Amino acid sequence: MKTNKTSRATQALEKSLTVRPTGKYVLRLFVAGATARSRQAVLRVRQLCEAELKGRCKLEVIDICQQPKLARDNQIVATPTLIKEFPRPVRRFIGNLGNITGLFAELDLMTKGEIAV
């Protein structure tokens, strides 16, 4: 009996790894002011949303200079920081957002067998 339950759990896990969630992604990007680095981070994340998540993404850009309380509440220690709030689990990507493949892997946006270029 126990083996059968384990087998079903393993099959369910494998299926969840191969199927991309159909709901919307909720992303929060924390930047510091209107610097070139902040603008580049916003541009890269918007490109990611448009090209890969195709309308299944809600992006909230937060300037920690204007909203320091949100930075404290979300424990932001460096910018840019991108947080994938939904679907769970929550994932964080801190620093250079230039590497799309790394960003996909860190935020758990890649599904089994996909290769992001």
Secondary structure as UniProt FT lines:
FT   HELIX           2..18
FT   STRAND          25..31
FT   HELIX           36..48
FT   HELIX           49..53
FT   TURN            54..55
FT   STRAND          57..63
FT   TURN            64..66
FT   HELIX           68..73
FT   TURN            74..75
FT   STRAND          81..86
FT   STRAND          91..94
FT   HELIX           100..106
FT   TURN            107..108
FT   TURN            112..113
//
